[in-house]
Amino acid sequence: MTAPLTLNLLQGSVRFPFSTEAAIALQGEINQLVNQLKAIGAQVNQGGRPEKQQNLEYCHSGEVFLEVFCNPNIYPSPFAAKVLLTLRDDRIRLTTEAELPRLIEDLAEYLAQHG
């Protein structure tokens, strides 16, 4: 099922068609990212040097191409993390940042309504 997903950005929002399956897949990738960020924070709090974690590089091709990127190694916690979003189709391309906690909320709200 495809329904419009609204993502709230640092300034404004963007709305585009997105499938429930893609939202579930993105939510899974983001959950892994949050776990990585928590692991980094725990290692730092214990006085250790954190292990380098892999970047989140999620891509979805539907009516609109969506790419979500985040380097977890530069943020102290999931609450401080930001993601780089790229949305494009044959007429327009938008690249911007969004706060990770807000993205998590937006996906949860979308899945509660359409999942």
C-alpha positions in Angstrom: 0.0 0.0 0.0 1.3 3.4 -0.9 0.3 6.5 1.1 1.9 9.9 1.6 4.7 10.0 4.2 5.4 13.4 5.8 8.9 14.0 7.1 9.5 17.0 9.3 12.7 18.7 8.5 14.8 21.3 10.4 12.8 23.9 8.6 9.5 22.8 7.0 8.4 19.4 5.9 8.3 17.2 2.8 5.5 14.8 1.8 5.8 12.0 -0.8 4.3 8.7 -1.7 5.9 5.8 0.3 4.9 2.2 0.8 4.3 0.5 4.1 6.8 -2.1 3.2 9.5 0.5 2.5 8.6 2.3 5.8 9.1 -1.0 7.7 12.4 -1.6 6.0 13.6 2.0 6.8 12.4 1.7 10.4 14.5 -1.5 10.7 17.6 0.3 9.3 17.1 3.2 11.7 16.7 0.8 14.7 20.1 -0.7 13.8 21.5 2.9 13.6 20.1 3.7 17.1 21.7 0.6 18.5 25.0 1.6 17.0 24.8 5.0 18.5 23.9 3.6 21.9 26.9 1.2 21.6 29.2 4.1 20.8 27.9 6.1 23.8 28.3 3.2 26.1 31.9 2.6 25.1 32.7 6.3 25.5 31.0 6.4 28.9 33.2 3.5 30.0 36.3 5.4 29.0 37.0 3.3 26.0 37.6 4.2 22.5 34.5 3.4 20.5 34.7 0.9 17.6 34.0 2.4 14.2 30.4 1.7 13.1 29.1 1.4 9.6 27.2 4.3 8.0 23.4 4.1 7.4 22.9 4.1 3.7 19.3 3.4 2.9 17.9 3.7 -0.6 14.4 3.2 -1.9 13.2 3.5 -5.5 9.5 4.0 -5.8 7.5 6.9 -7.3 10.2 9.0 -5.7 13.7 8.0 -5.0 14.7 8.3 -1.3 18.2 8.1 0.2 18.9 8.3 3.9 22.5 8.7 5.1 24.0 8.9 8.6 27.5 8.5 9.9 27.0 7.3 13.5 30.6 7.9 14.4 30.2 11.6 14.6 27.3 11.8 17.1 27.4 11.3 20.8 23.9 9.9 21.1 20.7 9.0 19.1 19.2 12.2 20.4 21.8 14.4 18.8 22.1 12.5 15.5 21.0 14.0 12.1 20.4 12.2 8.8 21.0 13.5 5.3 17.9 13.0 3.2 17.8 13.1 -0.6 14.5 12.9 -2.4 14.3 13.1 -6.2 12.3 12.2 -9.2 12.6 13.2 -12.9 11.7 16.9 -12.2 13.1 17.8 -8.8 15.9 16.9 -6.3 15.9 17.9 -2.6 18.8 17.3 -0.3 18.5 18.3 3.3 19.1 17.3 6.9 16.6 15.9 9.4 16.9 15.1 13.1 17.0 11.4 13.8 14.5 11.5 16.7 12.0 13.4 14.5 12.4 10.9 11.6 11.8 8.0 14.1 8.6 9.8 15.2 7.4 10.4 11.7 7.9 6.8 10.6 6.1 5.5 13.7 3.2 7.8 13.1 3.0 6.7 9.4 3.1 3.0 10.4 0.5 3.5 13.1 -1.9 5.0 10.5 -1.1 2.8 7.5 0.7 -0.3 8.8 
